[in-house]
Amino acid sequence: MSKKNFIKNNNNLYFSKEIKKIKHNSQFRNLIKSHRYSNSKIFRNGKELISFSCNDYLGLSQNKTIISASIQALKEYGTGAGASRLVSGNHPLYNELENLITKFKNVESTCVFGSGFLTNTGVIPAVSSKDDLIIYDELSHASTNLGIKLSKAKSFKFKHNDVNHVENICKKHRNRYNSCFILTEGVFSMDGDKANLKEISFIAEKFNASIILDDAHGFGVLGKGRGSQYDLKPIPEIFIQIGTLSKAVGSYGGFTVSPKIVNKLIHNKARTLIYTTGLPPSCVAASIAAINIIRSDKNLVKKPLMNASLFCEKALLAPPQSSIVTLILGTEQKTIKASKLLEKEGFYVGAIRPPTVPLETSRLRFTFCANHKKNDIIKLANIVKNITKTLL
Ligand SMILES: Cc1ncc(COP(=O)(O)O)c(C=O)c1O
């Protein structure tokens, strides 16, 4: 279509109406140039700021050993995989990475995907059929929601972390379906709280259901780096764990760990694995080097949660369950105002608004990393204490 015809097209009216609506609700977003440096510094809006809005929890994206490993792979194997993993893009480094994750998590098998998002959208439809039931937390990530939409299974959403609600859904519906999957998250990305895994696993056992756990924000940080459920005793049985290589691991990609038979099915049915190009070998090499550090450096792994705890103590907030802390301010306007106030003081803390979170729950979302400095955390906490007094 020519540019002229495009402008004439009625769709154009639709686009501008939609944008107007988004702007009217203070939900309009822009891509802002953000240059990240080491030590949590970021250059944004013409200013150098200390970022509390980054999921590189262990600072591994800037780690010299990992960068060297990635450069080495880049030089040896080139910039791209060239094809899907199922065609010719399955570089031997994949095998090394999958074995490493399998061993670290003490599970049967691992499958690495292009991203965490692609993992959820591919795996959920691959393992479920129209005769199955999916029960999922209402605060599940957008990629889980999309994976459920793409699956043919019947689905019900449960109130956030409400185990009684899960049980009631199971009582009412479970016996009409073949398999039943309960989907939840190790750490909820926009809230920072953890799933009630212990209770959910009792229900899963009672109703013969299988848990699918998205642990994008737990892997590398909780359970000595192995993931959030590894903090519990006994470790709950998780049918499929989903993780990302793009947050604490500091690289790019996603993965599932599952029984071998499920892994074989994933290789054959997950469309987001089959019909997309493999990761660049340099990315896979970076993940291998990073996970080796996570396995061995226990002190590094502990730091994000320690930093989040220091912040909560000084800002007079409840102790954190993870390295994510949120302060719900309610309206989009208040949240943008608070984020701008922090920017003036030299901090970058993202304003999280609908549709990422439910209406009336706009919030500041702080992510704590190993390389944040104690003085910066205390300074930030003092400002946040004032924000709480004036904006809440
Ligand atoms: C809970 C959760 N699952 C999945 C993803 C997607 O992971 P990735 O960034 O690797 O695509 C995210 C990232 O925002 C997430 O927070």
The ligand as a MOL file (V3000), in Angstrom:
LIG
                    3D

  0  0  0     0  0            999 V3000
M  V30 BEGIN CTAB
M  V30 COUNTS 16 16 0 0 0
M  V30 BEGIN ATOM
M  V30 1 C 7.4230 -14.0380 35.2610 0
M  V30 2 C 8.0560 -13.8330 33.9290 0
M  V30 3 N 7.9850 -14.8360 33.0380 0
M  V30 4 C 8.5540 -14.7180 31.8220 0
M  V30 5 C 9.2140 -13.5720 31.4420 0
M  V30 6 C 9.8190 -13.4740 30.0850 0
M  V30 7 O 11.1860 -13.6930 30.1400 0
M  V30 8 P 12.1580 -13.1090 29.0170 0
M  V30 9 O 12.4690 -11.7170 29.4040 0
M  V30 10 O 13.3390 -14.0200 29.0400 0
M  V30 11 O 11.4070 -13.1720 27.7320 0
M  V30 12 C 9.3120 -12.5120 32.3390 0
M  V30 13 C 10.0230 -11.2730 31.9450 0
M  V30 14 O 9.5930 -10.1930 32.0840 0
M  V30 15 C 8.7110 -12.6440 33.6060 0
M  V30 16 O 8.7640 -11.6380 34.4920 0
M  V30 END ATOM
M  V30 BEGIN BOND
M  V30 1 1 1 2
M  V30 2 1 2 3
M  V30 3 2 2 15
M  V30 4 2 3 4
M  V30 5 1 4 5
M  V30 6 1 5 6
M  V30 7 2 5 12
M  V30 8 1 6 7
M  V30 9 1 7 8
M  V30 10 2 8 9
M  V30 11 1 8 10
M  V30 12 1 8 11
M  V30 13 1 12 13
M  V30 14 1 12 15
M  V30 15 2 13 14
M  V30 16 1 15 16
M  V30 END BOND
M  V30 END CTAB
M  END
